[in-house]
């Protein structure tokens, strides 16, 4: 039941995080190369994603350096994955900006929920 609620909240928050990513990306590509725009938009989306994940989705109120460290490690991996998927899609289909962005976002979102649920914001057994 708890996981269902978390998935529901994650799915509700994801469009807002995605809007941050997509909106800033489309704005930034007017001025910057794709890979720099993607990196910045991803980082902006991560700030909003952290707030949703910690306080609303997984409802963790305590400050935790372990949790923060895990979040950082996961997000560095997800960042690399997201940028590489975006670039690979643009390499294969140079004009398919939306497809590249959407594919990178969807794969990253799935990996993000799983990794944050089982490792970053995990609940200690017996509690």
C-alpha positions as CSV (number, residue, x, y, z in Angstrom):
1,X,0.0,0.0,0.0
2,X,2.8,2.4,0.9
3,X,4.6,1.8,-2.4
4,X,1.3,2.4,-4.3
5,X,1.0,5.8,-2.7
6,X,4.6,6.6,-3.5
7,X,4.2,5.6,-7.1
8,X,1.0,7.7,-7.3
9,X,2.8,10.7,-5.8
10,X,5.9,10.1,-8.0
11,X,3.7,10.0,-11.1
12,X,1.9,13.2,-10.0
13,X,5.2,15.1,-9.3
14,X,7.0,13.8,-12.4
15,X,5.2,16.2,-14.9
16,X,6.2,19.2,-12.8
17,X,9.8,18.0,-12.7
18,X,9.6,17.2,-16.4
19,X,8.2,20.7,-17.1
20,X,11.2,22.2,-15.3
21,X,13.5,20.0,-17.4
22,X,11.8,20.5,-20.8
23,X,11.0,24.2,-20.3
24,X,14.5,25.2,-19.3
25,X,16.0,23.0,-22.0
26,X,14.0,24.6,-24.8
27,X,14.8,28.0,-23.5
28,X,18.5,27.3,-23.0
29,X,19.1,25.7,-26.5
30,X,18.4,29.2,-27.9
31,X,21.7,30.3,-26.4
32,X,23.8,27.2,-25.6
33,X,24.9,24.0,-27.2
34,X,22.5,21.0,-26.7
35,X,24.8,19.2,-24.2
36,X,25.3,22.2,-22.0
37,X,21.5,23.1,-22.1
38,X,20.7,19.5,-21.2
39,X,23.1,19.5,-18.3
40,X,21.7,22.7,-16.9
41,X,18.1,21.7,-17.4
42,X,18.7,18.4,-15.8
43,X,20.3,20.0,-12.7
44,X,17.4,22.4,-12.3
45,X,14.9,19.5,-12.5
46,X,16.9,17.6,-9.9
47,X,16.5,20.4,-7.4
48,X,12.7,20.3,-7.7
49,X,12.8,16.5,-7.8
50,X,14.8,16.3,-4.6
51,X,12.2,18.4,-2.8
52,X,9.3,16.3,-4.1
53,X,11.1,13.0,-3.4
54,X,12.3,13.7,0.1
55,X,9.4,15.6,1.6
56,X,6.3,14.5,-0.3
57,X,6.9,11.2,-2.1
58,X,9.0,9.3,0.5
59,X,8.1,11.6,3.4
60,X,11.5,11.8,5.0
61,X,11.7,14.7,7.4
62,X,15.0,14.0,9.2
63,X,18.2,15.5,7.9
64,X,20.5,12.7,6.8
65,X,24.0,13.0,5.4
66,X,23.9,9.3,4.3
67,X,20.7,10.0,2.5
68,X,22.1,13.1,0.9
69,X,25.2,11.3,-0.2
70,X,23.2,8.5,-1.7
71,X,21.0,11.0,-3.5
72,X,24.1,12.6,-4.9
73,X,25.6,9.3,-6.1
74,X,22.4,8.2,-7.7
75,X,21.8,11.5,-9.4
76,X,25.4,11.7,-10.8
77,X,24.7,8.3,-12.4
78,X,21.3,9.4,-13.6
79,X,22.8,12.6,-14.9
80,X,25.3,10.7,-17.0
81,X,22.7,8.3,-18.3
82,X,20.3,11.2,-19.2
83,X,22.8,13.2,-21.1
84,X,24.2,10.2,-22.9
85,X,20.8,9.0,-24.0
86,X,19.9,12.5,-25.2
87,X,23.1,12.8,-27.2
88,X,22.8,9.2,-28.6
89,X,19.2,10.0,-29.8
90,X,20.4,13.3,-31.4
91,X,23.3,11.5,-33.0
92,X,20.9,8.9,-34.6
93,X,18.1,11.5,-35.4
94,X,19.6,15.0,-35.3
95,X,16.3,16.8,-35.7
96,X,14.4,14.7,-33.2
97,X,14.9,17.0,-30.2
98,X,11.7,16.2,-28.5
99,X,12.1,12.4,-29.0
100,X,15.6,12.6,-27.6
101,X,14.5,14.7,-24.6
102,X,11.5,12.5,-23.9
103,X,13.4,9.2,-24.2
104,X,16.1,10.5,-21.9
105,X,13.5,11.7,-19.4
106,X,11.4,8.5,-19.4
107,X,14.4,6.2,-18.9
108,X,15.8,8.4,-16.2
109,X,12.5,8.7,-14.4
110,X,12.1,4.9,-14.2
111,X,15.6,4.4,-13.0
112,X,15.2,7.3,-10.6
113,X,12.2,5.9,-8.8
114,X,13.6,2.4,-8.4
115,X,17.0,3.6,-7.1
116,X,15.5,6.2,-4.7
117,X,12.9,3.7,-3.4
118,X,15.3,0.8,-2.7
119,X,18.5,2.7,-1.8
120,X,18.3,6.5,-1.2
121,X,15.1,6.8,0.8
122,X,14.8,3.2,2.0
123,X,13.0,2.5,5.2
124,X,15.0,0.6,7.7
125,X,13.6,-2.8,8.4
126,X,11.6,-3.2,11.6
127,X,10.5,0.5,11.5
